[in-house]
Structures are given as C-alpha cells and as structure tokens.
Amino acid sequence: MEGDSVTLNTGDTDKQKDYQILWKFGHNSTLIAKINRKNNETTFYNNNADGRFRDRLELDQTGSLTITNTRTTDSGLYQVTSIRAQTPLNRFSLTVYVVNVSDVSLSWYKGNSLLSSISVSDLNISLSLPLEVGCQDKNTYSCVINNPISNQTTHLNISEFCQTCAGGLW
C-alpha cells in the first residue's frame, strides 16, 4: 500500500560475501543500488532523471533492498544480481496500491453498547465526540475510530481516571 515499506530479499544462500550485489528496476534494468559485501559499502543511484527513489532505499548486509514510503511509481519489475554469478538471484514484480479512505467514524461504547457515533466523509474536518459521565461511574468506556482500512480502540476506566481529579462531574 502507498506509504508502506517493503523489503525485497536477495534469496542468496552463498556464504561467500566478497562480491557485489546489484539491484535493477524496470524493464530497461536501470541500476538503482549496489552493495560490496566485502567492505559493506553501499551505493544508491538515485540521481537518475526522475529521482524516483531519492532517500528511500536501504540495503542490509545480505543485500536485501528496503523501499520506504512507497509510491505508485515504485510499481514494476525489480531484479537482484550477483556480480559473481552474473545471473539473477531473484526477480520481483511489485505493485503499490492507493487506498482511498473516504469515510471515518468515531464512536463511544459503554461495555458493548453503542452510546454515540459520528461519521464524516470530508477528511479535512476534525472529529470530536463528547462523553459525559460522573466520577462515581464504575463502567469502562471505549472510544473507537475506524475507516475502511482499519480501526483503533482506546479504553477509558472512569474510576481510574477520576482518582487524579478533584471528584464530581467533569
């Protein structure tokens, strides 16, 4: 998914580390990264015409390539080659998707019972949903925010929270 990181492994099982690993991208096999495993020296070729991978590539000691903050333009064919073998160690076809998160909802629950909820489709709007309870309330409340991709829940134990306040309603 766009914005995530992905690691492409070399698949190299050769124990000899005194050679170079090359990473190429696209059908025209543009060189994007190289590691000399003997001295652990890495080189990134981010200065190509479009600067596509600038500051977003990482190589570990095995030669595995990590692409951070992926973009749809990172989609394509990746090939890793060993200088020693002169044959591809591995090939990857990467597709980066964009998921349109258009609806977000915020809800308060008392136990399993829904107390209140609000939804918006305009992500430029700030969501808020007040919860009014007294410090004598012994129930546990849950705040749930969700969208089509994920949800997150936070639990609020009123009696624990109110031990730090002066008491009464807040």
C-alpha positions as CSV (number, residue, x, y, z in Angstrom):
1,M,0.0,0.0,0.0
2,E,1.2,3.5,-0.7
3,G,3.3,4.9,2.2
4,D,4.3,1.5,3.5
5,S,7.8,0.0,3.4
6,V,8.7,-3.2,1.5
7,T,11.8,-5.4,1.7
8,L,12.9,-7.5,-1.2
9,N,15.2,-10.3,-0.2
10,T,18.1,-11.4,-2.3
11,G,17.5,-15.1,-1.9
12,D,21.3,-15.5,-1.9
13,T,22.4,-18.6,0.1
14,D,26.1,-18.3,-0.9
15,K,28.2,-17.9,2.2
16,Q,30.9,-16.1,0.3
17,K,30.3,-12.4,0.9
18,D,33.3,-11.0,-1.0
19,Y,31.3,-9.9,-4.1
20,Q,28.8,-7.2,-5.2
21,I,25.0,-7.4,-5.3
22,L,23.2,-5.2,-7.8
23,W,19.6,-4.1,-7.8
24,K,17.9,-3.0,-11.0
25,F,14.5,-1.6,-11.7
26,G,12.1,-1.6,-14.6
27,H,12.1,-3.4,-17.9
28,N,15.1,-1.3,-19.0
29,S,17.0,-2.6,-16.0
30,T,18.1,0.7,-14.5
31,L,20.7,0.2,-11.8
32,I,19.3,1.6,-8.5
33,A,21.5,0.2,-5.8
34,K,24.8,-1.8,-5.2
35,I,26.5,-3.3,-2.2
36,N,30.0,-4.5,-2.0
37,R,29.6,-7.2,0.7
38,K,33.3,-7.5,1.3
39,N,33.6,-4.0,2.8
40,N,29.8,-3.4,3.3
41,E,30.0,-0.3,1.0
42,T,26.6,0.7,-0.5
43,T,25.9,3.0,-3.4
44,F,22.5,4.3,-4.4
45,Y,21.8,5.5,-7.9
46,N,19.0,8.0,-7.1
47,N,20.2,10.7,-9.4
48,N,18.5,9.3,-12.4
49,A,16.3,11.7,-14.4
50,D,13.2,11.4,-12.2
51,G,14.9,11.0,-8.8
52,R,12.3,8.3,-8.1
53,F,14.0,6.6,-5.2
54,R,15.8,9.6,-3.7
55,D,16.5,8.9,0.1
56,R,14.0,6.0,0.2
57,L,16.3,3.0,-0.4
58,E,18.1,0.9,2.2
59,L,20.4,-2.1,1.8
60,D,21.2,-4.5,4.6
61,Q,24.4,-6.7,4.9
62,T,22.8,-9.5,3.0
63,G,22.0,-7.2,0.1
64,S,18.2,-7.2,0.7
65,L,16.6,-4.0,-0.5
66,T,14.1,-2.0,1.5
67,I,12.0,0.7,-0.2
68,T,10.5,3.2,2.3
69,N,7.4,5.4,1.9
70,T,6.4,3.5,-1.2
71,R,4.6,5.3,-4.1
72,T,2.6,4.0,-7.0
73,T,5.5,4.9,-9.3
74,D,7.6,2.3,-7.5
75,S,5.4,-0.4,-9.1
76,G,7.4,-2.5,-11.6
77,L,10.0,-5.2,-12.0
78,Y,12.9,-5.5,-9.6
79,Q,15.9,-7.8,-10.2
80,V,18.8,-8.6,-7.9
81,T,22.0,-9.9,-9.4
82,S,25.3,-11.2,-8.0
83,I,28.4,-10.0,-9.8
84,R,29.9,-13.4,-9.1
85,A,27.1,-15.4,-10.7
86,Q,26.1,-12.9,-13.4
87,T,22.6,-14.4,-13.2
88,P,19.6,-13.0,-11.4
89,L,19.3,-14.2,-7.8
90,N,15.7,-13.1,-7.6
91,R,13.0,-11.1,-9.5
92,F,10.1,-9.3,-8.0
93,S,7.0,-7.7,-9.5
94,L,5.9,-5.0,-7.1
95,T,2.5,-3.3,-7.3
96,V,1.9,-0.4,-4.9
97,Y,-1.8,0.4,-4.4
98,V,-3.5,3.6,-3.2
99,V,-6.5,3.0,-0.9
100,N,-8.9,5.9,-0.8
101,V,-10.0,6.4,2.8
102,S,-13.2,8.4,2.4
103,D,-15.3,7.6,5.4
104,V,-14.2,7.9,9.1
105,S,-16.3,7.3,12.1
106,L,-15.8,7.9,15.8
107,S,-17.9,6.1,18.4
108,W,-18.3,5.8,22.2
109,Y,-19.3,2.5,23.8
110,K,-20.3,1.6,27.3
111,G,-19.3,-2.0,27.5
112,N,-20.7,-3.5,24.3
113,S,-23.5,-0.9,23.9
114,L,-23.1,2.0,21.5
115,L,-23.7,5.3,23.2
116,S,-23.0,7.8,20.3
117,S,-21.3,7.9,17.0
118,I,-20.4,10.4,14.3
119,S,-19.1,9.9,10.7
120,V,-17.6,12.2,8.1
121,S,-16.5,11.7,4.5
122,D,-14.6,15.0,4.4
123,L,-11.2,14.2,5.9
124,N,-10.4,17.9,6.3
125,I,-12.9,18.0,9.2
126,S,-11.7,17.4,12.7
127,L,-13.8,14.8,14.6
128,S,-14.9,15.2,18.2
129,L,-17.5,13.3,20.2
130,P,-18.0,14.4,23.9
131,L,-18.6,11.8,26.6
132,E,-20.3,13.0,29.8
133,V,-20.0,10.7,32.8
134,G,-19.6,11.1,36.6
135,C,-16.6,10.1,38.6
136,Q,-18.8,7.7,40.5
137,D,-19.4,5.7,37.3
138,K,-17.7,2.3,37.6
139,N,-18.1,1.3,33.9
140,T,-15.4,1.0,31.3
141,Y,-15.9,3.0,28.1
142,S,-14.3,2.5,24.7
143,C,-13.6,5.1,22.0
144,V,-13.4,3.5,18.6
145,I,-12.3,5.3,15.4
146,N,-12.4,3.4,12.2
147,N,-12.2,3.8,8.4
148,P,-12.5,1.2,5.6
149,I,-8.9,0.1,6.2
150,S,-8.5,-0.2,10.0
151,N,-9.9,0.6,13.4
152,Q,-8.4,1.7,16.7
153,T,-9.9,1.3,20.2
154,T,-8.9,3.1,23.4
155,H,-10.4,2.0,26.7
156,L,-11.2,4.5,29.4
157,N,-11.8,3.3,33.0
158,I,-13.6,6.3,34.7
159,S,-12.7,5.4,38.3
160,E,-9.0,5.2,37.5
161,F,-9.2,8.5,35.5
162,C,-11.1,10.3,38.3
163,Q,-8.6,9.4,41.0
164,T,-6.4,12.2,39.6
165,C,-9.2,14.8,39.5
166,A,-10.9,16.6,42.4
167,G,-14.1,14.5,42.0
168,G,-17.6,15.3,41.0
169,L,-18.7,15.8,37.4
170,W,-16.2,16.7,34.7
